[in-house]
């Protein structure tokens, strides 16, 4: 199959949409299929990452200061993500993919909906949408929403009758190293003690929530020997500040950038403090107990669902980090609590979702 991806990353959007598309592209490539990417040239677009993984990339023109002339029916929160009107984006994408004649066009962008997809319907044999919101209509053959707490019925009235729905974290797009480490990781969590904490607030962290976490940890009752493994993206605007804050930490704090071996880092951690986004499924696969911080409205449903099943503790907004984090740490110092949380997380996904999605696309 020939598969084209339309997804964006930026300082405002974050990196998650492109990164999960890369995970799916990697699995498609392992199964013998050919993939390429179409992204707009936003600040922080991740084109270098896409190319470094061996994929062809078409960059659509950088956003202008002129607002789109015609609004689509997605919420205003996401409308500006596109950097163009939906018609302009559709025409530019059409020009990019027509020579490629893809079997599938995979779309992962909250600013796009059925109007855009209809405009591209003749450019690819089939369209797949990756979504988390269930808030707008789509014109597609396949829809993936990998979130816990989501139901297929949430998309009733938003999809064509022939559209197949892949719903829930059993279809979570995880790289194969997570499934490979799963059994070993679950074994090491049978006798837990917090010695190493993984801190990862997304590839961008544009409001420096990482700094809030470090400040709260410094005020906690954690022993000085604790290791802090802090993961950030190269485009993170507060990277230098976090490095300085880590150097002042009373703990052994290390800052790493653009980490490739995230599964190994999660395996080594006893607790994660992270964004309530797509990495939740990576942590779940490895049974890693988690404290989740909600950074965006689209993370609320999944975070609440994870807390409801006992897989995580949730801080509902960054302003609550400093008042809530120390008391949650005190709660999680109980080994029995960590064991229960690990088992609940491990039951959410086994890490084979990407292959399941590819097999569906092949049929």
C-alpha positions, 0 to 999 in steps of 0.5 A: 500500500501507499500511504500519505499522512497529513499531520502537523506539529508546532510550538502551539500544537505540540508534537503528539499528532506527528509522533503517533503518525510516525509510529503508524508509519513505522509499523506500515513500513515494517509490513512492507508498505510505503509512507510519506508525510505532508506537514505545514511549515509551522515553527517546530514542525518536526520535519527533521525528525520525519526525514531522519526516519527515512520518510519523504516530506512535503512542507506546505507554506508557512502560516501567514498573519492573514486569518482564514477568510472562511471558518470551518465548523470546528471549535475556535480553539483549534481553528487557527492550528491549520495556518490557512483556510481549510480550502487553501489547505485542501488545495495545497494537500491535493497538489502534493498527493495527486502525483503519489496516488496513495491507497490511504490518506491518514489525517490527524488534525483537529482543525480538519473535518468532513469538508476538507476530507470530501475535497480530498476524496478523489485523491486517495482510494480511502481516508483514515482519520485519527481523532480524540474529540468526537466533536465534528463530522468526518468523511472517511472509511476508517476512524481511530480514537485510541482513548480510554473512556471513548465509545463507538457511539460517541461518533454516531451521526458524525461518520458515514455508515460504512466507516469502521471505528477503531475505538479504545487503547487496544488500538493505541499507536505504540512503538514495538519496544513497549510491547517488547519490554512489557513482561520484564517491566511488569515483573520489576513492579511487584516490589515497588519503591520510588527511587527514580521518577520520570518527568515528561510533559510533552515535546514542547511544554510551552508554559513550563509545567516541568518547572512547576513540577520541579518546584513542587518536588523540591517542597516535598518530603522525598529523600535526597537520593531520588533520581529525576529523569527529565525528558524534553523536546529540542524545540521546548521554549523553556529547555534552558530554564529547566536545565538551570532548575534541574541543576538547582534541584536537591535531587539527582536530576538529569535533563535529556532531549529528543530521547529515542529510547523512551520505553527503556526510560519508562522501564527504569522509572518507578513513577511517572509525572507526565502529560495526560496525552498519548504517552499515557498508553506507553506508560500503561503498557509497561505498568508504570504508575503515573501522576497525570497533569492535564495540559489541554481540554482534549486530555480531560476525558482520558485522564479521568478514565485512567483515574477511574480505573485506578491507573493514575492520579490526576492533577486537573490543571497546571496551576494545581501542581504545586499545591497537589503534587506533594500530597499525592506523592505521600499517598504513592509512597505506599507500596500497596498503592503502587502495585494496585496502580501498576496492575490497573495500568497494565490491563489497559493495553498490551502495546500491539495496537499499531499492528492491529490498525495496519491489519485493518488497513490491509483488509 
